Amino acid sequence: MSFDARALSALDFPRIRQALAERSATSLGVERAQALEPSADGGRIARELNEVEDAMFGVSLSLGGIQDIRDLHGRAIEGRVLSGSDLLTAAYSLDGAMTVKRAIGANSRGPLREVAHGLADHSELVRRVLGALDRDGQVRDDASPRLRDLRKRIEPLRSRIRERLSNTLERWADVLQENIVTIRRDRYVLPVQASRVGQVQGIIVDASATGQTYFVEPATVTPLNNELARLILDEEAEVRRILTELSGLLAADPDVPLTLSTIGTLDLIAAKARLARDWRLNRPEPVTDNAYDLREARHPLIENPVPNDIRLGDIKLLLITGPNMGGKTATLKTLGLAVLMHQCGMYVAAASAKLPVVRDVLVDIGDEQSIEASLSTFASHLKHLRFVLRHAAPDTLVLIDELGSGTDPDEGAALSQALIEQLLGQNARGIITSHLSPLKQFALETPGLRNASMGFDLATLAPTYHLQVGQPGRSYALAIARRMGLPEDVLVRAETLLGPNAGLMERMLEGLEHERADLAEQLAAAVSARRDTETELARVRHERETLEQRRNEMLAEAAQKAETLYADAIERVRTLRARAQEDVARPRVMQELRDLRTAAQKARPAPPAPREERGDPIRVGSNVDVPAYNATGQVLELRGDDLVVQLGVMKVGVKRRDVRVKQEVKAKAPRTFVGTTKSTFQNELQLRGMGVEEAVEELRTAILEAHALKESPLRVVHGKGQGVLRRLLREYLKNDKRVESFHDAETNQGGHGVTIVNVKR
């Protein structure tokens, strides 16, 4: 069932369609947007809303460049041969559709994938067309073997003809109009003066517009021109055959209409998503109880609209009264457009919206006189109201503007009250606007009907456009007249004529407005106090975050200082190593080296504690016995099953299984390696698994210490592997003046995986 077209027009829905069309990327999408109709199918509405959400937050649909090729496909089905450019347009469009399908498959969260099933596979057609045509739509030379052969023969033949004519130019110089070779009617000719054309042997092919020049084909090139003409005709025939074949492929593709229809659907979905972003729309939530709940709803077609809350449920009909130009009609249309947009699978202009799915929107909006039908404004209203009463039901939305206008106020009020009673009896929901005062009293006493008004600022004589539910609107006629300077005696007489009851109603409404204003001020004060509290809370949170940030910065600064101290210590170690080469300073320098190494290790920030395996007491800092070296040292690093242990002034790599945790004896002072303690220098250096730079540095350190302590030879374990580390270490050994010689270890002692270094003493 379709919605009443007059209702769509009265609610300005065509402008929504136009906004969608402006955001469509293809003519297919524009066509869909301009034909958009609301649906009463709740499942379809939910599915379309899911698709819009997917387009907003899942897939960015790019449909530019896809053309409407329905006409091309239809012409091909009729058996007509399409041009190369038309075939290219079809191929590019179908290829773009397949690209869109791949993008949806890679990025969609689900809803758009269902739509994309309609995008068929046209890869064979696209491949054939793009393989046969160049970018300008011309048939390529390699489109077929015959065409390739023909074009290979045509160009050499053209060259022969031009060459022969060029040789003729000198002989015909006296009779030629210009000394050039030209083409007329696809034949190579020479421009001969009309007065001397009888002096040449050849065929007149064409003449100039002035008749002063004849274009003559010399007899010597006639056979060649004939051959060229035959080849060109054969070429054209082959080109037409290829275009006919490609046109047939397009005609034979039955999925083209479905693909184009799907592109139109996807373009409409993308346009809905763009409109939602541009207009800051939100997804509505469907309900099943015929209740409406819109928060901060606004008219989407009005610039800088005032948002209002609109609710209908137990209150079936909302009666909005008040002066003209106050926003009554805009509020009525706001609800109507929200319902129509929702049922077109679109987001709506509200912060949040709960809307039922209605069968139709029934409206009576605007003055529609018909001279031809002899209908006055009032008669036109009655015609529309008759339609509304005939179709009003719980699953319809009723929107009536200026009920009771256009006739006698008393009769209009009576007729309006009867109509409202009928609508309430039919459980219809909607909004009614009116100027009639008796309806305000009727709304106060009638269940399901409630008064409402649009705000009005007496100080500025301007509407505020805020919907005030529960309070009937005032006409403000006398108040505005008084502010505009009408004579007081006239105003007093008008109040007298209104009677005491009318004056009482206005005074009651005025009192209610004052009470509302007081409550509004109190609410504003409460909101301001809450805002101040939130500001103070935000300030406290900011200060806490600042302190936390400063704490982290201080910790980082301390770590940096420790790193700097460690680096300084290392630099001093390097300096002392250089000094250690002097024989006189060796004992004292070696002692300083040991002290600095210990200080540097203490200054360096401790690395994160490694995760201990259950039952494994070895950790960084543990003292362990290393039987292979007959020494005790401290664990510096854990590398899986490998350990780096400090033995005196040497760092060595050993396996976890080759060490034993040293049992600490509290009463005994820890062993040190300073003073006159016997050297614990070990002559084996483990470099397996290290990087080249690290290994060379360890080797240099070991040689320096061995030279200072007069220890030799040094056993360097580097492993075999691919021999890279061995080669680079030996290159270093060749250049170290402290090395006397080096060679591989014995086969049973490691062979090529170990280098024995003899250090000078």
C-alpha positions in Angstrom: 0.0 0.0 0.0 1.4 3.4 -1.0 1.3 6.5 1.0 -0.9 9.4 0.1 1.0 11.5 -2.5 -0.6 14.7 -1.4 0.6 14.1 2.2 4.2 13.6 0.9 4.0 16.9 -0.9 2.4 18.8 2.0 5.2 17.7 4.3 7.9 18.8 1.8 9.1 15.2 1.3 10.2 15.9 -2.3 12.9 18.2 -0.9 14.2 15.2 1.1 14.3 13.2 -2.2 16.2 16.1 -3.9 18.7 16.2 -1.1 19.4 12.5 -1.6 19.6 12.9 -5.4 22.2 15.7 -4.9 24.4 13.2 -2.9 24.1 10.4 -5.4 27.2 9.4 -7.4 25.4 7.9 -10.4 22.4 8.6 -12.5 21.0 5.2 -11.3 21.2 6.5 -7.7 19.6 9.8 -8.7 16.7 7.9 -10.3 16.2 5.8 -7.1 16.3 8.9 -4.9 13.7 10.8 -6.9 11.4 7.8 -6.8 11.9 7.0 -3.1 8.6 6.0 -1.3 8.0 5.2 2.3 7.3 1.5 3.2 5.0 0.0 5.8 7.1 -3.2 5.9 8.9 -3.2 9.3 11.4 -5.9 8.2 12.4 -4.0 5.1 12.8 -0.7 7.1 15.0 -2.4 9.6 17.1 -4.0 6.9 17.6 -0.7 5.1 18.6 1.1 8.3 21.2 -1.6 8.9 22.5 -1.0 5.4 22.8 2.7 6.0 24.7 2.0 9.2 27.1 -0.3 7.4 27.7 2.4 4.8 28.4 5.0 7.6 30.7 2.9 9.8 31.8 -0.1 7.7 32.2 0.4 4.0 33.0 3.7 2.2 31.1 3.2 -1.1 32.8 4.7 -4.1 30.6 4.5 -7.1 31.9 7.4 -9.2 32.5 6.5 -12.9 29.8 3.8 -13.1 27.4 4.8 -15.9 23.8 3.8 -16.6 24.3 1.4 -19.5 20.8 0.1 -19.7 20.3 1.8 -23.1 23.6 0.3 -24.4 22.6 -3.1 -23.2 19.1 -2.7 -24.8 20.6 -1.6 -28.1 23.0 -4.6 -28.1 20.0 -7.0 -27.4 18.3 -5.4 -30.4 21.3 -6.6 -32.5 22.8 -3.2 -33.1 26.6 -2.8 -33.2 27.9 -0.5 -30.5 30.8 1.8 -31.0 34.2 1.2 -29.3 33.6 4.1 -26.9 30.1 2.7 -26.0 31.6 -0.7 -25.4 34.3 0.8 -23.2 31.7 2.7 -21.2 29.9 -0.6 -20.6 33.1 -2.5 -19.7 34.3 0.2 -17.3 31.0 0.4 -15.6 30.7 -3.3 -15.1 34.3 -3.5 -13.9 33.6 -0.7 -11.4 30.6 -2.7 -10.1 32.9 -5.7 -9.6 35.4 -3.5 -7.8 32.6 -2.3 -5.5 31.7 -5.9 -4.8 35.2 -6.7 -3.8 35.4 -3.7 -1.5 32.2 -4.6 0.2 33.3 -8.2 0.7 36.5 -7.0 2.3 35.1 -4.3 4.6 31.3 -4.8 5.1 30.1 -5.9 8.5 27.3 -7.9 6.9 24.2 -5.9 5.7 25.8 -4.6 2.5 27.2 -8.0 1.6 23.6 -9.2 1.1 22.9 -6.3 -1.3 26.2 -6.9 -3.1 25.1 -10.4 -4.1 23.2 -8.7 -6.9 26.5 -7.6 -8.5 27.3 -10.3 -10.9 30.6 -11.5 -12.4 31.2 -9.8 -15.7 34.9 -10.5 -15.8 34.9 -12.4 -19.1 33.1 -9.5 -20.9 35.3 -6.9 -19.3 38.5 -8.9 -20.3 37.4 -9.3 -23.9 36.4 -5.6 -24.4 39.5 -4.1 -22.7 41.7 -6.6 -24.5 40.3 -5.6 -27.9 40.0 -1.8 -27.5 42.4 0.9 -26.5 41.7 3.8 -24.1 40.1 5.8 -26.9 37.8 3.1 -28.0 39.7 2.1 -31.1 40.2 -1.5 -32.0 43.7 -2.6 -31.1 46.0 -4.2 -33.8 46.2 -7.4 -31.8 42.4 -7.7 -31.4 42.6 -10.5 -34.1 45.3 -12.1 -36.2 43.6 -11.0 -39.4 43.5 -7.3 -38.2 47.1 -7.5 -37.2 48.1 -8.8 -40.6 46.0 -6.2 -42.5 47.4 -3.2 -40.5 51.0 -4.5 -41.0 50.4 -4.4 -44.8 48.6 -1.1 -44.8 51.3 1.1 -43.4 54.2 -0.1 -45.7 51.8 0.4 -48.6 51.0 3.9 -47.6 54.8 4.6 -47.4 55.3 3.3 -50.9 52.5 5.5 -52.3 53.9 8.6 -50.5 57.4 7.8 -51.8 56.2 7.3 -55.4 54.2 10.6 -55.3 57.1 12.4 -53.8 59.2 11.4 -56.8 56.4 12.7 -59.0 56.3 16.1 -57.4 59.5 17.3 -59.3 58.2 16.2 -62.7 54.8 17.9 -62.1 56.2 21.0 -60.4 54.9 23.3 -63.2 51.3 22.1 -63.0 50.9 21.8 -59.2 49.0 24.3 -57.1 51.1 23.3 -54.1 54.1 21.1 -53.9 52.5 18.6 -51.5 51.0 15.1 -51.3 47.5 15.0 -49.9 44.5 12.6 -49.4 41.1 12.9 -50.9 38.4 10.3 -50.5 40.9 7.9 -48.9 43.2 8.1 -52.0 46.6 9.8 -52.2 46.6 12.6 -54.8 48.4 15.7 -56.0 46.8 19.2 -56.1 46.9 20.3 -59.8 46.0 23.7 -61.2 42.6 23.5 -62.9 43.8 25.3 -66.0 46.6 22.7 -66.6 44.9 19.5 -65.5 44.8 18.3 -69.1 48.6 18.2 -69.1 48.8 15.3 -66.6 48.0 11.7 -66.8 45.8 10.5 -64.0 42.3 10.3 -62.5 40.6 13.4 -61.1 39.4 12.3 -57.6 38.1 15.6 -56.2 38.1 19.4 -56.6 38.5 22.4 -54.3 35.5 24.5 -53.3 36.8 27.3 -55.5 37.2 25.1 -58.5 40.8 26.4 -58.9 42.4 23.1 -57.9 41.8 19.5 -59.0 43.1 16.6 -56.9 44.6 14.1 -59.4 45.7 10.6 -58.8 48.7 9.9 -61.1 48.3 6.8 -63.1 51.5 5.4 -61.6 50.0 5.1 -58.1 46.5 4.0 -59.2 47.2 0.3 -58.7 48.7 1.0 -55.3 45.8 3.2 -54.2 43.4 0.5 -55.3 45.3 -2.0 -53.2 45.2 0.4 -50.3 41.5 0.9 -50.7 40.9 -2.9 -50.7 43.0 -3.3 -47.6 41.2 -0.5 -45.8 37.8 -2.0 -46.7 39.0 -5.4 -45.3 40.3 -3.6 -42.2 36.9 -1.9 -41.7 35.1 -5.1 -42.2 37.3 -6.9 -39.6 36.9 -4.0 -37.1 33.1 -4.2 -37.6 33.2 -7.9 -37.1 35.1 -7.5 -33.8 32.7 -4.8 -32.6 29.7 -7.0 -33.6 31.2 -9.8 -31.6 31.8 -7.7 -28.5 28.3 -6.2 -28.8 26.9 -9.7 -28.9 28.8 -10.6 -25.7 27.2 -7.6 -23.9 23.8 -8.6 -25.3 24.3 -12.2 -24.1 25.1 -11.2 -20.5 21.8 -11.7 -18.7 23.0 -10.3 -15.4 23.6 -6.7 -16.5 20.2 -5.5 -15.5 20.5 -7.0 -12.0 24.0 -5.4 -11.6 22.7 -2.0 -12.6 19.7 -2.3 -10.3 22.0 -3.2 -7.5 24.3 -0.2 -8.2 21.3 2.0 -8.0 20.4 0.5 -4.6 23.9 0.9 -3.3 24.1 4.5 -4.5 20.9 5.3 -2.7 22.2 3.7 0.5 25.4 5.7 0.2 23.4 8.9 -0.4 21.4 8.2 2.8 24.6 7.8 4.7 26.0 11.0 3.4 22.8 12.9 4.2 22.9 11.5 7.8 26.4 12.8 8.2 25.7 16.2 6.6 22.5 16.8 8.6 23.7 15.1 11.8 20.8 12.6 11.7 20.5 9.6 14.0 19.1 6.1 13.7 15.5 5.7 14.9 14.4 2.8 17.0 11.2 1.0 16.0 8.5 0.3 18.5 5.3 -1.8 18.3 2.9 0.0 20.6 2.0 3.0 18.3 3.9 5.4 20.6 6.1 8.2 19.5 9.1 9.5 21.5 11.4 12.0 19.8 14.1 13.8 21.9 15.4 17.1 20.5 13.6 16.6 17.2 14.1 19.4 14.6 12.8 20.2 11.2 15.6 19.0 8.8 14.8 21.5 6.1 14.9 24.7 8.3 18.2 26.4 8.9 19.2 26.5 12.6 15.9 25.0 13.9 14.9 24.9 17.6 14.8 21.3 18.8 11.8 20.0 20.7 10.7 16.8 22.4 7.6 15.2 20.9 5.8 12.3 22.6 2.5 10.6 21.8 1.2 7.4 23.5 -1.3 7.7 26.3 -1.7 11.2 24.9 -3.1 10.3 21.5 -3.6 13.8 20.1 -1.6 16.9 20.9 -3.5 20.2 20.5 -1.1 23.1 19.8 -2.6 26.5 20.1 -1.1 30.0 20.0 -0.4 32.9 17.6 0.6 32.7 14.0 4.3 32.4 13.0 5.0 30.7 16.3 6.3 27.3 14.9 3.1 25.2 15.2 3.2 24.1 11.6 6.9 23.5 11.7 6.5 21.2 14.7 3.7 19.3 13.0 5.9 18.8 9.9 8.9 17.8 12.1 7.0 14.7 13.3 5.6 13.9 9.9 9.0 14.1 8.2 10.6 11.9 10.9 8.0 9.2 10.3 8.4 9.4 6.5 12.2 9.3 6.6 12.2 6.4 9.1 9.9 4.4 6.8 12.2 5.1 3.9 15.0 3.5 5.7 16.6 6.8 6.6 18.1 8.3 9.8 16.0 11.1 11.3 16.6 14.6 12.6 16.5 14.0 16.4 18.9 13.2 19.1 17.0 10.0 19.6 13.7 8.7 18.2 11.3 5.8 18.9 8.8 5.5 16.1 6.1 3.0 15.1 5.7 1.8 11.6 2.5 3.4 10.3 0.3 2.4 7.4 -0.2 6.0 6.2 0.2 9.7 7.1 -3.1 11.6 6.9 -2.7 15.3 6.6 -4.7 18.5 6.2 -2.1 21.3 5.8 -2.4 24.6 4.0 -5.0 26.5 2.1 -6.0 24.9 -1.2 -8.8 26.8 -3.0 -10.1 25.4 -6.3 -11.9 27.8 -8.6 -12.5 25.2 -11.2 -14.1 22.9 -8.7 -15.9 25.8 -7.0 -14.2 25.0 -3.7 -13.5 27.6 -1.0 -10.7 27.2 1.5 -13.1 25.8 4.0 -14.6 23.4 1.5 -11.1 22.2 0.6 -10.4 21.6 4.3 -13.6 19.6 4.7 -12.7 17.4 1.7 -9.3 16.5 3.3 -10.9 16.0 6.7 -13.4 13.6 5.2 -10.5 11.6 3.9 -8.7 11.7 7.2 -11.8 10.5 9.2 -12.3 7.7 6.7 -8.8 6.3 7.0 -7.8 7.2 10.6 -6.7 4.2 12.7 -4.2 3.3 15.5 -1.6 2.6 12.8 -1.9 6.0 11.0 -0.5 9.4 11.9 -2.9 12.3 11.7 -1.5 15.8 11.1 -4.1 18.6 10.9 -3.1 22.3 10.6 -5.4 25.2 11.6 -8.4 23.1 12.4 -11.7 25.0 12.3 -10.4 28.0 10.3 -12.1 29.5 7.3 -15.6 29.7 8.9 -17.6 31.1 11.8 -15.5 30.6 15.0 -18.4 29.1 17.1 -19.5 26.7 14.3 -15.9 25.9 13.6 -15.2 25.1 17.2 -18.2 22.8 17.5 -17.3 21.0 14.3 -13.6 20.7 15.4 -14.6 19.2 18.7 -16.8 16.6 17.1 -14.0 15.7 14.7 -11.5 15.3 17.5 -13.9 13.1 19.4 -14.2 10.9 16.3 -10.4 10.7 16.0 -10.0 9.7 19.6 -12.7 7.1 19.2 -10.7 5.6 16.3 -7.5 5.6 18.5 -5.6 7.8 16.0 -2.4 9.5 17.0 -1.2 12.8 15.8 -0.9 16.6 16.2 -3.6 19.2 15.6 -3.0 23.0 15.5 -5.8 25.6 16.0 -6.6 29.1 17.1 -10.0 28.3 18.6 -10.2 29.0 22.3 -13.1 26.5 23.1 -10.8 23.7 22.1 -8.3 24.6 24.8 -11.0 24.0 27.5 -12.1 20.8 25.7 -8.5 19.5 25.8 -8.3 20.2 29.6 -11.3 17.9 30.2 -10.8 15.2 27.6 -8.6 12.0 28.2 -6.2 11.3 25.4 -6.1 14.9 24.3 -3.6 17.4 25.7 -2.9 21.1 25.3 0.4 22.4 24.1 1.7 25.8 22.9 4.7 27.4 21.3 6.8 29.7 23.4 6.4 33.5 22.9 8.6 36.3 24.3 6.4 39.3 25.2 9.4 41.5 25.8 10.5 41.1 22.1 7.2 40.2 20.6 9.0 37.2 19.0 8.3 33.5 19.2 10.8 31.2 20.9 9.7 28.1 18.9 9.9 25.9 22.0 7.1 23.4 22.4 5.4 23.6 25.8 3.3 20.6 26.5 0.5 20.9 29.1 -0.1 24.6 28.6 -2.6 26.0 26.1 -1.4 28.9 23.9 -2.5 32.5 24.2 -3.5 34.6 21.3 -1.5 37.6 22.6 -3.6 39.8 20.4 -4.5 42.4 23.1 -1.0 42.3 24.6 0.7 42.8 21.2 -1.8 45.6 20.4 -1.0 47.3 23.6 2.8 47.0 23.0 2.2 48.4 19.5 0.6 51.5 20.9 -3.1 51.1 20.1 -5.3 53.5 22.1 -6.0 52.3 25.7 -9.7 53.0 25.5 -10.0 50.8 22.4 -8.1 48.0 24.3 -10.3 48.3 27.4 -13.5 48.2 25.2 -12.1 45.1 23.5 -11.6 43.4 26.9 -15.1 44.3 27.9 -16.6 42.8 24.8 -14.6 39.6 25.4 -16.5 39.1 28.6 -15.4 38.0 32.1 -14.9 34.4 31.1 -12.6 35.1 28.2 -10.6 37.5 30.4 -10.4 34.9 33.1 -8.9 32.4 30.7 -6.3 34.8 29.5 -5.4 35.7 33.1 -5.1 32.0 34.1 -2.8 31.4 31.1 -0.8 34.4 32.0 -0.4 33.1 35.6 0.7 29.7 34.3 3.3 31.4 32.1 4.7 33.2 35.1 4.9 30.0 37.1 6.6 28.3 34.2 9.1 31.1 33.9 9.9 30.9 37.6 10.4 27.1 37.3 12.6 27.7 34.3 14.8 30.1 36.2 15.1 27.6 39.1 16.0 24.8 36.6 18.5 27.1 34.9 20.1 27.8 38.4 20.3 24.1 39.1 21.8 23.3 35.7 24.3 26.1 36.3 25.3 24.7 39.7 25.6 21.2 38.3 27.8 22.6 35.5 30.0 24.4 38.0 30.4 21.1 40.0 31.3 19.2 36.8 33.8 21.9 35.9 35.4 21.6 39.4 35.5 17.8 39.1 37.1 18.1 35.7 39.7 20.5 37.2 40.5 18.1 40.0 40.8 15.2 37.5 43.1 17.3 35.4 45.4 18.1 38.3 45.5 14.5 39.3 46.5 13.5 35.7 49.1 16.3 35.7 50.6 15.0 38.9 50.7 11.5 37.5 52.3 12.7 34.3 54.9 14.6 36.4 55.6 11.5 38.5 56.2 9.5 35.3 58.4 12.2 33.9 60.5 12.3 37.1 60.9 8.5 37.0 62.0 8.7 33.3 64.4 11.5 34.2 65.9 9.4 37.0 66.3 6.5 34.6 67.9 8.8 32.1 70.4 10.0 34.7 71.2 6.4 35.7 71.8 5.6 32.0 74.1 8.6 31.8 76.1 7.6 34.8 76.4 4.1 33.4 77.6 5.5 30.1 80.1 7.8 31.8 81.4 4.7 33.7 81.8 2.8 30.5 83.7 5.7 29.0 86.1 5.7 31.9 86.6 2.0 31.5 87.6 2.5 27.9 90.0 5.2 28.9 91.5 3.0 31.6 91.9 0.2 29.1 93.9 2.4 26.9 96.1 3.4 29.9 96.4 -0.3 30.8 98.6 -0.8 27.7 101.3 1.1 29.6 103.3 -1.5 31.7 103.9 0.8 34.6 100.2 1.6 35.2 98.8 -1.9 34.6 98.3 -3.2 38.3 96.6 0.1 39.4 94.6 0.4 36.2 93.3 -3.1 36.4 92.1 -2.5 40.0 90.3 0.7 38.8 88.8 -1.3 36.0 87.3 -3.8 38.4 86.0 -0.9 40.6 84.4 0.9 37.7 82.8 -2.3 36.3 81.2 -2.9 39.7 80.1 0.8 40.0 78.7 0.8 36.4 76.7 -2.3 37.1 75.2 -0.7 40.2 74.4 2.6 38.4 72.7 0.9 35.4 68.9 0.7 35.7 67.9 -2.8 36.6 66.3 -4.7 33.7 62.8 -6.0 34.3 62.8 -9.2 36.3 62.5 -12.2 34.0 59.7 -14.7 34.6 61.0 -17.5 36.7 60.2 -21.1 35.8 58.7 -23.1 38.6 61.5 -24.6 40.7 64.3 -22.7 39.0 66.2 -20.6 41.7 68.5 -18.9 39.1 67.8 -15.3 38.4 69.6 -12.1 37.6 72.0 -11.4 40.5 72.3 -15.0 41.7 75.7 -16.2 42.7 76.6 -19.4 40.9 79.5 -21.8 40.8 80.9 -22.5 37.3 82.9 -25.8 37.5 84.2 -25.5 34.0 86.2 -22.3 35.1 86.6 -23.4 38.7 85.2 -20.0 39.8 82.2 -18.3 41.3 80.4 -15.4 39.7 77.2 -13.4 39.5 74.5 -13.9 36.8 74.1 -10.8 34.7 71.6 -11.9 32.0 69.2 -14.8 31.3 68.9 -15.8 27.7 66.7 -18.8 27.8 69.0 -21.8 28.5 72.1 -19.5 28.3 73.4 -17.4 31.1 75.9 -14.5 31.1 78.0 -14.7 34.2 80.5 -12.1 35.6 83.7 -14.0 36.6 86.1 -11.4 37.9 86.8 -8.9 35.1 85.4 -11.3 32.5 81.9 -12.0 31.3 81.3 -15.5 30.0 78.4 -17.3 28.5 77.5 -20.7 29.9 74.6 -23.1 29.8 72.1 -23.1 32.7 72.8 -26.8 33.2 76.6 -26.2 33.6 76.2 -24.0 36.7 75.2 -24.6 40.3 73.5 -22.0 42.6 75.9 -21.0 45.3 74.5 -21.4 48.7 74.8 -18.1 50.5 76.4 -18.1 54.0 75.3 -15.0 55.9 78.1 -15.0 58.4 80.7 -15.0 55.6 81.7 -11.9 53.8 81.1 -12.0 50.1 84.1 -12.9 47.9 85.6 -10.0 46.0 88.1 -9.7 43.2 90.0 -6.6 44.2 93.2 -5.8 45.9 95.8 -8.5 45.9 93.4 -11.3 45.3 94.7 -13.9 42.9 93.5 -13.3 39.3 90.4 -15.2 38.3 90.9 -14.5 34.7 89.5 -17.3 32.5 91.1 -18.1 29.2 87.8 -19.2 27.4 85.5 -16.6 25.8 82.0 -17.7 24.8 80.8 -15.7 21.8 78.2 -18.0 20.3 74.8 -16.4 19.6 76.1 -12.9 19.8 75.9 -10.2 17.2 79.1 -9.2 15.3 79.6 -5.9 17.0 78.9 -7.3 20.5 81.2 -10.3 19.8 84.1 -8.0 18.6 83.7 -5.8 21.6 83.9 -8.8 24.0 86.9 -10.1 22.1 88.7 -6.8 22.3 88.0 -6.5 26.0 89.2 -10.1 26.7 92.5 -9.5 24.7 93.1 -6.2 26.6 92.6 -7.8 30.0 94.7 -10.9 29.0 97.5 -8.6 27.8 97.3 -6.5 31.0 97.4 -9.7 33.2 99.9 -11.4 31.0 97.6 -14.4 30.4 97.9 -16.5 27.3 96.6 -18.3 25.3 92.9 -17.2 25.0 90.4 -19.8 23.8 87.6 -18.0 21.8 84.5 -20.1 21.2 82.5 -18.7 18.3 80.9 -21.9 16.8 80.9 -23.0 13.2 77.6 -22.1 11.6 78.2 -20.5 8.2 81.6 -19.2 9.3 80.7 -15.5 9.2 81.4 -14.7 12.8 84.7 -16.7 12.6 85.8 -14.7 9.6 85.0 -11.3 11.0 86.7 -12.1 14.4 89.8 -13.2 12.6 89.9 -10.0 10.6 89.9 -8.1 13.9 92.7 -10.4 15.3 94.9 -9.6 12.3 94.8 -5.9 13.2 95.2 -6.1 17.0 98.8 -5.4 17.9 98.4 -7.2 21.2 97.8 -10.5 19.3 100.9 -12.5 18.6 99.2 -15.3 16.6 96.0 -17.4 16.3 94.9 -20.7 14.9 92.1 -23.3 15.0 91.8 -25.5 18.0 92.5 -29.2 17.8 89.7 -31.3 16.3 88.8 -32.9 19.6 88.8 -29.4 21.2 86.3 -27.7 18.9 88.1 -27.5 15.6 86.9 -24.6 13.3 84.4 -23.6 16.0 87.2 -22.4 18.4 90.1 -20.0 17.7 93.2 -20.2 20.0 94.6 -16.7 20.4 98.2 -16.2 21.6 98.5 -12.8 23.4 101.7 -10.9 23.6 103.1 -10.7 27.1 
